[in-house]
Amino acid sequence: MDAPNVIPKHWDQEADIVVVGFGGAGFATAVTAHDMGADVLILEKAPQGEEGGNTKVAGQGYLNTSNENDAAAYLTALCGHYEVPDIMIRAWAYEMCLNNDWLSSLGADPQEHQHQPVGIEFPDLPGANCVHKFHDGPTYGYSLTWKRFYSLVKQRPIRIEYESPAKGLVQNGSTGEIIGVRAVRNGSTITVKARKGVVLTCGGFENNQQMIRDYLPDLPYCYTSGSPYNEGDGISMALSVGADLWHMNNFAGPSMALKVPEISTTFSMQAFQYNKELPGGAIAVGPDAKRFIDEKRKTCHGKLPMHGTWKKLPTPCPMHFIFDRTHMTTGPLWDGTPSHGWTQIVEQYDWSDDNSKELEKGWIKQADTIEQLATLVDLDSQSLASTIKEWNDGCTNGRDKQHGRTMMLNPIIEPPFYAIEMSPSMLNTQGGPRRNEKAQIVRPDSSPIPRLYSAGELGSIYSYLYQGTGNIGECLAFGRIAAKHAVAERPWQ
Ligand SMILES: Cc1cc2nc3c(=O)[nH]c(=O)nc-3n(C[C@H](O)[C@H](O)[C@H](O)COP(=O)(O)OP(=O)(O)OC[C@H]3O[C@@H](n4cnc5c(N)ncnc54)[C@H](O)[C@@H]3O)c2cc1C
């Protein structure tokens, strides 16, 4: 592929605005730009049917804040010491109050979640009451908000090129302007001219293990329950034309999940949340065969309050869930309801009711004694036995002295015994190229890279704490901002 500043002699396709990635941010950008009169082309990496990115498999909630000043105060507090310039906070706060108005004007059907105020993730922070979570139509989940976004794009003459991953940006070497995109289709490079601007909406680096090791704190590896197509391409492309990065260490996670080689995304499991009303229950142990957490404790998107601050859930790898026959026989250990998650919605994995298929596949390990189980999963047998004794004693006394767990205090005593290896998992990353209040991607000196914009989780505004539904809310807000400014550009000569 040519260097970024070699201008192609021939363009295979062209549009006023080239949008890279068809998820929530791509939708908001494309529809806004189209409705302002622009000719729009979307490049999408996934094949038709697997577009939509994390947006398609999300819980489907989006944030619509009720009051601009409160929204600004809340976001400022969410950022903590990882400050975001006030001008950005204000741009976010202003637009986040308009999400419903905009969607309604397009014919969508915003419905507020029914579990308010539980949905406020950090109720003690200033301005928290501004949080209002919405979804499209009467039912929450099941890709329904995404289906609305998708149909709004399809109703318009917006071109979508599937299986056409963007690989590089074309930069005019003398002006620094981004004038197009290089993508790959059917194994060949194609050049796409962007007469006014390029908007990167291609998600985060959830599936790029090198970036995960480089940027996410204390994670040797981590897997996602979202789209497998988000591999940090937008970060590499933006870096190659001089962009600054921000919020690279922030992500919505971790949680603990099963990851198997056959399937690219995770099986989310929080010590078997699915079975919480049933007998049984698992404990989680680290490589030293010791417990490290109250397995049933709910996190705020992977963060826990600790000593007056918020820290990510510890994930000493490899981790194992350990449980006994009582738990194994309570029903399926994974909930495949297709309400959210790539494994449920796109892979549609069919977990066996009695867990026998997964046992046979070796995803679940079984042994007659704790000692044999320890050997099977490479843990010290004495340490595991003593951890289980301590746990069982706590269950008998009704008190988990180590970690204060209060739910599912059930002893692990009924053979056979089982183990499942757990990996750190996440919903999405927040880092990426730094953008300004006009959604322009900027260089380290804060000057914008001409004609290059971004929206969505690629370089998201969230720097420290994350309010659920904030990502899709931001896709809508910054998608509109990016489109408005990109469409206002004069076509390059
Ligand atoms: C299970 C789950 C539940 C969640 N629930 C919620 C929720 O309820 N509310 C909320 O606000 N957030 C939620 N999130 C987070 C939220 O879904 C994402 O942060 C948000 O949808 C990201 O939108 P996006 O448009 O930036 O990226 P995505 O929706 O991920 O779209 C990116 C698109 O870019 C494409 N792409 C990638 N690389 C390239 C390339 N090189 N060229 C072309 N195309 C490319 C991808 O295939 C994809 O289609 C959840 C996430 C998960 C995984």
The ligand as an SDF file (V2000), in Angstrom:
LIG
                    3D

 53 58  0  0  0  0  0  0  0  0999 V2000
  -22.3750   -6.4560   25.3430 C   0  0  0  0  0  0  0  0  0  0  0  0
  -22.2890   -4.9600   25.3040 C   0  0  0  0  0  0  0  0  0  0  0  0
  -23.2880   -4.1900   25.8920 C   0  0  0  0  0  0  0  0  0  0  0  0
  -23.2060   -2.7920   25.8410 C   0  0  0  0  0  0  0  0  0  0  0  0
  -24.2800   -2.0560   26.2770 N   0  0  0  0  0  0  0  0  0  0  0  0
  -24.2790   -0.7170   26.0900 C   0  0  0  0  0  0  0  0  0  0  0  0
  -25.4500    0.0600   26.3260 C   0  0  0  0  0  0  0  0  0  0  0  0
  -26.5260   -0.4600   26.6350 O   0  0  0  0  0  0  0  0  0  0  0  0
  -25.3570    1.4070   26.1620 N   0  0  0  0  0  0  0  0  0  0  0  0
  -24.1960    2.0310   25.7470 C   0  0  0  0  0  0  0  0  0  0  0  0
  -24.1750    3.2510   25.6210 O   0  0  0  0  0  0  0  0  0  0  0  0
  -23.1000    1.3080   25.4810 N   0  0  0  0  0  0  0  0  0  0  0  0
  -23.1170   -0.0420   25.5940 C   0  0  0  0  0  0  0  0  0  0  0  0
  -22.0210   -0.7620   25.2320 N   0  0  0  0  0  0  0  0  0  0  0  0
  -20.8950   -0.0510   24.6040 C   0  0  0  0  0  0  0  0  0  0  0  0
  -21.3260    0.4340   23.2070 C   0  0  0  0  0  0  0  0  0  0  0  0
  -22.0180   -0.6140   22.5580 O   0  0  0  0  0  0  0  0  0  0  0  0
  -20.1760    0.8750   22.3170 C   0  0  0  0  0  0  0  0  0  0  0  0
  -19.2170    1.6460   22.9850 O   0  0  0  0  0  0  0  0  0  0  0  0
  -20.7410    1.7020   21.1440 C   0  0  0  0  0  0  0  0  0  0  0  0
  -21.8300    1.0240   20.5730 O   0  0  0  0  0  0  0  0  0  0  0  0
  -19.6510    1.9480   20.1220 C   0  0  0  0  0  0  0  0  0  0  0  0
  -20.2190    2.4530   18.9560 O   0  0  0  0  0  0  0  0  0  0  0  0
  -19.2530    2.8440   17.7640 P   0  0  0  0  0  0  0  0  0  0  0  0
  -20.1150    3.2620   16.6400 O   0  0  0  0  0  0  0  0  0  0  0  0
  -18.2030    3.7680   18.2450 O   0  0  0  0  0  0  0  0  0  0  0  0
  -18.5030    1.4580   17.4230 O   0  0  0  0  0  0  0  0  0  0  0  0
  -19.1690    0.0930   16.9680 P   0  0  0  0  0  0  0  0  0  0  0  0
  -20.6260    0.0810   17.2040 O   0  0  0  0  0  0  0  0  0  0  0  0
  -18.3740   -0.9820   17.5720 O   0  0  0  0  0  0  0  0  0  0  0  0
  -18.9790    0.1100   15.3820 O   0  0  0  0  0  0  0  0  0  0  0  0
  -17.6960    0.0800   14.8100 C   0  0  0  0  0  0  0  0  0  0  0  0
  -17.8410   -0.4590   13.3860 C   0  0  0  0  0  0  0  0  0  0  0  0
  -16.6040   -0.2430   12.6930 O   0  0  0  0  0  0  0  0  0  0  0  0
  -16.3070   -1.4030   11.9330 C   0  0  0  0  0  0  0  0  0  0  0  0
  -14.8640   -1.3930   11.6670 N   0  0  0  0  0  0  0  0  0  0  0  0
  -13.8420   -1.7290   12.4920 C   0  0  0  0  0  0  0  0  0  0  0  0
  -12.6690   -1.5350   11.8710 N   0  0  0  0  0  0  0  0  0  0  0  0
  -12.9570   -1.0660   10.6280 C   0  0  0  0  0  0  0  0  0  0  0  0
  -12.1620   -0.6860    9.5020 C   0  0  0  0  0  0  0  0  0  0  0  0
  -10.8350   -0.7530    9.5150 N   0  0  0  0  0  0  0  0  0  0  0  0
  -12.7900   -0.2580    8.3730 N   0  0  0  0  0  0  0  0  0  0  0  0
  -14.1510   -0.2030    8.3230 C   0  0  0  0  0  0  0  0  0  0  0  0
  -14.9500   -0.5680    9.3490 N   0  0  0  0  0  0  0  0  0  0  0  0
  -14.3470   -0.9700   10.4990 C   0  0  0  0  0  0  0  0  0  0  0  0
  -16.8070   -2.5530   12.7950 C   0  0  0  0  0  0  0  0  0  0  0  0
  -17.0150   -3.7120   12.0390 O   0  0  0  0  0  0  0  0  0  0  0  0
  -18.1060   -1.9630   13.3520 C   0  0  0  0  0  0  0  0  0  0  0  0
  -19.1910   -2.2450   12.4960 O   0  0  0  0  0  0  0  0  0  0  0  0
  -22.0710   -2.1670   25.2580 C   0  0  0  0  0  0  0  0  0  0  0  0
  -21.0540   -2.9360   24.6800 C   0  0  0  0  0  0  0  0  0  0  0  0
  -21.1690   -4.3220   24.6730 C   0  0  0  0  0  0  0  0  0  0  0  0
  -20.0880   -5.1370   24.0070 C   0  0  0  0  0  0  0  0  0  0  0  0
  1  2  1  0
  2  3  1  0
  2 52  2  0
  3  4  2  0
  4  5  1  0
  4 50  1  0
  5  6  2  0
  6  7  1  0
  6 13  1  0
  7  8  2  0
  7  9  1  0
  9 10  1  0
 10 11  2  0
 10 12  1  0
 12 13  2  0
 13 14  1  0
 14 15  1  0
 14 50  1  0
 15 16  1  0
 16 17  1  0
 16 18  1  0
 18 19  1  0
 18 20  1  0
 20 21  1  0
 20 22  1  0
 22 23  1  0
 23 24  1  0
 24 25  2  0
 24 26  1  0
 24 27  1  0
 27 28  1  0
 28 29  2  0
 28 30  1  0
 28 31  1  0
 31 32  1  0
 32 33  1  0
 33 34  1  0
 33 48  1  0
 34 35  1  0
 35 36  1  0
 35 46  1  0
 36 37  1  0
 36 45  1  0
 37 38  2  0
 38 39  1  0
 39 40  1  0
 39 45  2  0
 40 41  1  0
 40 42  2  0
 42 43  1  0
 43 44  2  0
 44 45  1  0
 46 47  1  0
 46 48  1  0
 48 49  1  0
 50 51  2  0
 51 52  1  0
 52 53  1  0
M  END
$$$$
